[in-house]
Every structure is written in structure tokens, then in C-alpha cells.
Amino acid sequence: MAKHPDDRDLFPGALEIMILKSLRLKPMHGYALVKHIKQVSDNLLQVEEGSLYPALQRMLREGLLESEEGTSAKGRPTRIYSVTEAGLQHLEKEVLSFEKMFAGITRVLAFDKA
């Protein structure tokens, strides 16, 4: 399927930040995370399940998340993810890094040569 011209790939680490920030609010299963990010971004961000689940697995291995068996709203077995203390510390560090990068990009975009 071809990408829409307005679609952009996320910068490295963006998905991780969004997962950690979302799970900081409350534990969720994967599909709920996809819906949450889409809703909060006012449909500007679309997270594909094909990129979400590998990221969740990597973050579990790194100790940023933990998971437990749960049940979806439709009564199906599912895995519920929550952020760990290490994940919260990682989130804080990554948000600071993103804010610095964003400030730099903003300065470059605002610069006009006289």
C-alpha cells in the first residue's frame, strides 16, 4: 500500500516516548495504545501495529515495561503493558533530549538571513 504524501515517518525514539508517556497514564494493551495515540494526536499520528508490537517487545526486554495477562473489553485474552520505574526515568531523559532537538529545529526554521 502506497504512503499518503502527507504521511511522515516518526523520528527515532518517537514511538518509544509515546508508548511510555501513554502507559504512564494507565496500563493498556497494544490496540488501546494505538487508539490512544491516534485520538490524543487528533488523528495526526498513525501507529502501525507492525511497528508497535516489536517496540513493546524490545522495551520489555530492556526493562522499560512490564506486562501481565489480561482481558480485552471484548473478553479476549490480551497482554496489558505498564511502565516500570526504569521506563519513567528513560522517558524523562528522552523527553529532555527531544525538547533540545525540537528547540534547535525551531531555531533553524525561524532563521531568516537579512
TISEMI-95224 format. One line per 2 residues: their letters; for each residue z, y, x of N, C-alpha, C, CB. Coordinates in nm, 3 decimals, decimal comma. Glycine has a CB too. Layout:
N
A) Z/Y/X/Z/Y/X/Z/Y/X/Z/Y/X | ...
END
This chain:
114
MA) 0,000/-0,118/0,083/0,000/0,000/0,000/0,000/0,125/0,088/0,121/-0,001/-0,095 | -0,090/0,217/0,061/-0,102/0,338/0,142/0,012/0,434/0,113/-0,236/0,406/0,117
KH) 0,052/0,505/0,218/0,158/0,605/0,203/0,103/0,729/0,135/0,219/0,641/0,339 | 0,186/0,790/0,054/0,152/0,919/-0,005/0,156/1,023/0,107/0,249/0,958/-0,123
PD) 0,064/1,120/0,108/0,061/1,218/0,218/0,190/1,297/0,235/-0,052/1,314/0,196 | 0,268/1,314/0,128/0,394/1,388/0,137/0,508/1,303/0,191/0,431/1,442/0,002
DR) 0,491/1,169/0,198/0,596/1,082/0,246/0,610/1,095/0,397/0,568/0,935/0,207 | 0,732/1,101/0,444/0,760/1,109/0,586/0,860/1,000/0,622/0,815/1,249/0,625
DL) 0,844/0,946/0,742/0,942/0,851/0,791/1,070/0,927/0,824/0,889/0,774/0,915 | 1,183/0,859/0,812/1,311/0,918/0,848/1,325/0,921/0,999/1,427/0,840/0,784
FP) 1,397/1,019/1,051/1,422/1,023/1,195/1,518/0,909/1,229/1,481/1,162/1,239 | 1,516/0,863/1,354/1,607/0,755/1,393/1,752/0,790/1,364/1,589/0,722/1,542
GA) 1,822/0,701/1,300/1,962/0,723/1,267/1,986/0,781/1,129/2,021/0,813/1,367 | 1,882/0,832/1,064/1,899/0,895/0,932/1,946/0,794/0,828/1,767/0,960/0,886
LE) 1,886/0,677/0,827/1,925/0,576/0,729/2,070/0,535/0,751/1,833/0,453/0,738 | 2,107/0,519/0,876/2,245/0,481/0,910/2,344/0,586/0,860/2,259/0,463/1,063
IM) 2,313/0,713/0,881/2,400/0,822/0,835/2,413/0,818/0,683/2,346/0,959/0,881 | 2,301/0,800/0,615/2,304/0,799/0,468/2,381/0,679/0,414/2,161/0,798/0,413
IL) 2,367/0,565/0,479/2,443/0,446/0,436/2,593/0,471/0,454/2,399/0,320/0,516 | 2,631/0,516/0,572/2,773/0,539/0,599/2,832/0,645/0,507/2,794/0,580/0,745
KS) 2,759/0,754/0,488/2,807/0,863/0,402/2,822/0,813/0,258/2,711/0,984/0,409 | 2,727/0,735/0,210/2,731/0,683/0,074/2,847/0,586/0,055/2,600/0,614/0,038
LR) 2,864/0,496/0,151/2,971/0,397/0,140/3,109/0,459/0,163/2,948/0,284/0,240 | 3,112/0,576/0,222/3,239/0,648/0,236/3,294/0,685/0,098/3,222/0,775/0,323
LK) 3,204/0,709/0,004/3,244/0,743/-0,133/3,305/0,623/-0,205/3,124/0,796/-0,213 | 3,235/0,509/-0,193/3,283/0,386/-0,257/3,200/0,269/-0,207/3,275/0,396/-0,412
PM) 3,256/0,148/-0,206/3,178/0,030/-0,169/3,064/0,008/-0,268/3,270/-0,095/-0,162 | 2,951/-0,040/-0,219/2,834/-0,063/-0,303/2,755/-0,183/-0,251/2,743/0,062/-0,308
HG) 2,674/-0,239/-0,341/2,577/-0,340/-0,297/2,448/-0,269/-0,260/2,553/-0,450/-0,408 | 2,356/-0,341/-0,199/2,234/-0,282/-0,146/2,152/-0,205/-0,247/2,151/-0,387/-0,087
YA) 2,127/-0,264/-0,362/2,045/-0,197/-0,463/2,112/-0,068/-0,510/2,018/-0,290/-0,583 | 2,244/-0,070/-0,524/2,317/0,051/-0,564/2,303/0,160/-0,458/2,467/0,019/-0,588
LV) 2,301/0,121/-0,330/2,280/0,217/-0,222/2,143/0,283/-0,234/2,294/0,149/-0,086 | 2,040/0,202/-0,258/1,904/0,254/-0,274/1,901/0,356/-0,388/1,803/0,139/-0,301
KH) 1,959/0,320/-0,501/1,960/0,409/-0,618/2,042/0,536/-0,590/2,018/0,336/-0,739 | 2,156/0,521/-0,523/2,242/0,635/-0,493/2,168/0,736/-0,405/2,370/0,589/-0,424
IK) 2,107/0,690/-0,298/2,036/0,780/-0,206/1,921/0,850/-0,278/1,983/0,702/-0,083 | 1,848/0,776/-0,358/1,737/0,834/-0,433/1,788/0,942/-0,530/1,660/0,725/-0,511
QV) 1,895/0,911/-0,601/1,949/1,004/-0,700/2,006/1,129/-0,634/2,058/0,935/-0,784 | 2,088/1,111/-0,530/2,153/1,225/-0,465/2,049/1,314/-0,397/2,256/1,175/-0,361
SD) 1,941/1,257/-0,348/1,836/1,336/-0,282/1,738/1,396/-0,383/1,760/1,250/-0,182 | 1,766/1,380/-0,511/1,679/1,430/-0,618/1,538/1,372/-0,602/1,675/1,585/-0,616
NL) 1,533/1,243/-0,573/1,409/1,167/-0,558/1,324/1,209/-0,439/1,328/1,179/-0,684 | 1,381/1,284/-0,345/1,306/1,324/-0,226/1,304/1,213/-0,121/1,365/1,450/-0,167
LQ) 1,405/1,126/-0,123/1,414/1,018/-0,025/1,403/0,883/-0,096/1,546/1,027/0,055 | 1,316/0,800/-0,046/1,298/0,665/-0,097/1,332/0,568/0,015/1,152/0,642/-0,150
VE) 1,438/0,492/-0,004/1,476/0,392/0,096/1,421/0,258/0,050/1,633/0,387/0,115 | 1,340/0,198/0,132/1,282/0,068/0,100/1,383/-0,041/0,131/1,150/0,045/0,179
EG) 1,392/-0,138/0,043/1,485/-0,248/0,064/1,453/-0,322/0,194/1,481/-0,346/-0,055 | 1,326/-0,322/0,234/1,284/-0,388/0,357/1,340/-0,322/0,482/1,136/-0,390/0,365
SL) 1,378/-0,197/0,474/1,443/-0,132/0,588/1,594/-0,125/0,568/1,387/0,010/0,609 | 1,639/-0,125/0,443/1,783/-0,116/0,416/1,858/-0,241/0,463/1,807/-0,094/0,266
YP) 1,812/-0,357/0,421/1,889/-0,479/0,450/1,898/-0,513/0,598/1,827/-0,595/0,377 | 1,792/-0,495/0,677/1,809/-0,514/0,822/1,909/-0,414/0,882/1,673/-0,500/0,893
AL) 1,908/-0,290/0,831/2,004/-0,190/0,880/2,147/-0,231/0,844/1,972/-0,051/0,822 | 2,167/-0,280/0,722/2,300/-0,325/0,680/2,348/-0,439/0,768/2,299/-0,369/0,533
QR) 2,260/-0,535/0,797/2,298/-0,649/0,881/2,334/-0,605/1,023/2,184/-0,751/0,887 | 2,256/-0,513/1,078/2,285/-0,461/1,212/2,418/-0,388/1,212/2,171/-0,367/1,259
ML) 2,444/-0,309/1,110/2,568/-0,232/1,103/2,689/-0,323/1,083/2,560/-0,130/0,989 | 2,670/-0,435/1,013/2,777/-0,535/1,002/2,809/-0,593/1,140/2,736/-0,648/0,904
RE) 2,704/-0,631/1,215/2,723/-0,688/1,349/2,793/-0,589/1,443/2,589/-0,729/1,409 | 2,762/-0,460/1,426/2,820/-0,357/1,513/2,961/-0,316/1,470/2,731/-0,235/1,514
GL) 3,009/-0,371/1,358/3,144/-0,340/1,312/3,156/-0,208/1,237/3,236/-0,338/1,427 | 3,042/-0,148/1,200/3,045/-0,022/1,126/3,069/-0,045/0,977/2,914/0,054/1,146
LE) 3,034/-0,164/0,931/3,051/-0,203/0,791/3,123/-0,337/0,784/2,915/-0,211/0,719 | 3,177/-0,363/0,667/3,225/-0,496/0,634/3,172/-0,528/0,495/3,383/-0,506/0,641
SE) 3,172/-0,656/0,460/3,120/-0,693/0,330/3,204/-0,803/0,269/2,973/-0,736/0,340 | 3,191/-0,814/0,139/3,259/-0,922/0,066/3,171/-0,963/-0,051/3,401/-0,879/0,018
EG) 3,193/-1,084/-0,096/3,119/-1,133/-0,211/3,163/-1,056/-0,335/3,139/-1,286/-0,231 | 3,068/-1,025/-0,419/3,099/-0,953/-0,543/3,003/-0,995/-0,652/3,093/-0,802/-0,521
TS) 3,007/-0,922/-0,761/2,920/-0,949/-0,875/2,853/-0,818/-0,915/2,999/-1,011/-0,995 | 2,722/-0,825/-0,937/2,649/-0,706/-0,979/2,681/-0,673/-1,124/2,497/-0,726/-0,960
AK) 2,633/-0,556/-1,170/2,654/-0,515/-1,308/2,589/-0,614/-1,406/2,598/-0,374/-1,331 | 2,489/-0,687/-1,357/2,421/-0,787/-1,441/2,482/-0,926/-1,426/2,272/-0,792/-1,407
GR) 2,596/-0,934/-1,359/2,666/-1,061/-1,346/2,615/-1,153/-1,238/2,660/-1,131/-1,473 | 2,529/-1,104/-1,151/2,475/-1,186/-1,043/2,561/-1,172/-0,918/2,329/-1,146/-1,011
PT) 2,568/-1,280/-0,840/2,643/-1,270/-0,714/2,573/-1,172/-0,619/2,658/-1,410/-0,647 | 2,650/-1,094/-0,550/2,595/-0,996/-0,458/2,693/-0,971/-0,345/2,562/-0,864/-0,531
RI) 2,649/-0,901/-0,245/2,734/-0,865/-0,131/2,767/-0,717/-0,145/2,664/-0,896/0,007 | 2,896/-0,686/-0,142/2,943/-0,547/-0,153/2,979/-0,498/-0,013/3,066/-0,536/-0,251
YS) 2,922/-0,385/0,025/2,943/-0,328/0,158/3,042/-0,214/0,152/2,810/-0,281/0,219 | 3,125/-0,203/0,256/3,216/-0,090/0,270/3,220/-0,049/0,416/3,359/-0,124/0,217
VT) 3,256/0,077/0,438/3,258/0,132/0,573/3,393/0,102/0,639/3,231/0,285/0,572 | 3,389/0,073/0,768/3,510/0,047/0,845/3,557/0,176/0,911/3,485/-0,063/0,953
EA) 3,674/0,171/0,973/3,724/0,287/1,047/3,628/0,322/1,161/3,867/0,259/1,104 | 3,575/0,220/1,227/3,476/0,244/1,333/3,351/0,310/1,275/3,438/0,111/1,403
GL) 3,315/0,270/1,155/3,200/0,330/1,088/3,222/0,477/1,055/3,168/0,254/0,961 | 3,343/0,511/1,013/3,375/0,651/0,984/3,370/0,736/1,110/3,513/0,661/0,920
QH) 3,420/0,682/1,221/3,415/0,754/1,348/3,271/0,772/1,394/3,497/0,680/1,456 | 3,191/0,668/1,376/3,049/0,675/1,413/2,977/0,778/1,327/2,982/0,536/1,397
LE) 3,008/0,781/1,199/2,947/0,877/1,107/2,975/1,020/1,152/2,999/0,856/0,962 | 3,100/1,048/1,185/3,138/1,182/1,229/3,057/1,224/1,351/3,288/1,189/1,259
KE) 3,046/1,134/1,447/2,971/1,162/1,571/2,822/1,185/1,541/2,987/1,045/1,671 | 2,765/1,101/1,456/2,623/1,112/1,424/2,592/1,238/1,343/2,577/0,989/1,347
VL) 2,682/1,277/1,253/2,660/1,400/1,175/2,662/1,521/1,268/2,768/1,415/1,064 | 2,754/1,526/1,362/2,757/1,637/1,458/2,628/1,642/1,539/2,879/1,623/1,553
SF) 2,580/1,528/1,582/2,455/1,520/1,658/2,337/1,569/1,573/2,430/1,376/1,707 | 2,333/1,525/1,447/2,226/1,568/1,356/2,231/1,719/1,333/2,237/1,495/1,221
EK) 2,351/1,774/1,314/2,364/1,917/1,289/2,313/1,998/1,408/2,510/1,953/1,260 | 2,340/1,952/1,531/2,288/2,020/1,650/2,135/2,013/1,654/2,347/1,957/1,778
MF) 2,080/1,894/1,626/1,935/1,878/1,626/1,872/1,968/1,520/1,896/1,730/1,603 | 1,930/1,969/1,400/1,878/2,050/1,290/1,882/2,198/1,325/1,957/2,023/1,161
AG) 1,991/2,243/1,389/2,002/2,383/1,430/1,891/2,419/1,529/2,140/2,411/1,491 | 1,864/2,329/1,622/1,757/2,354/1,719/1,620/2,361/1,654/1,758/2,245/1,824
IT) 1,593/2,269/1,565/1,464/2,269/1,494/1,450/2,396/1,411/1,451/2,144/1,403 | 1,558/2,436/1,344/1,555/2,557/1,262/1,524/2,679/1,347/1,690/2,575/1,189
RV) 1,584/2,685/1,467/1,557/2,798/1,556/1,411/2,801/1,599/1,648/2,792/1,680 | 1,355/2,687/1,631/1,215/2,680/1,674/1,123/2,723/1,557/1,180/2,535/1,722
LA) 1,152/2,674/1,438/1,068/2,711/1,322/1,078/2,859/1,287/1,107/2,628/1,201 | 1,194/2,919/1,313/1,216/3,060/1,279/1,164/3,155/1,386/1,363/3,085/1,256
FD) 1,131/3,103/1,503/1,090/3,188/1,614/0,949/3,239/1,595/1,100/3,113/1,746 | 0,935/3,371/1,599/0,804/3,434/1,595/0,790/3,519/1,720/0,784/3,520/1,465
KA) 0,680/3,496/1,790/0,655/3,575/1,909/0,608/3,714/1,866/0,549/3,506/2,002 | 0,671/3,815/1,917/0,636/3,953/1,878/0,508/3,999/1,940/0,747/4,049/1,915
END
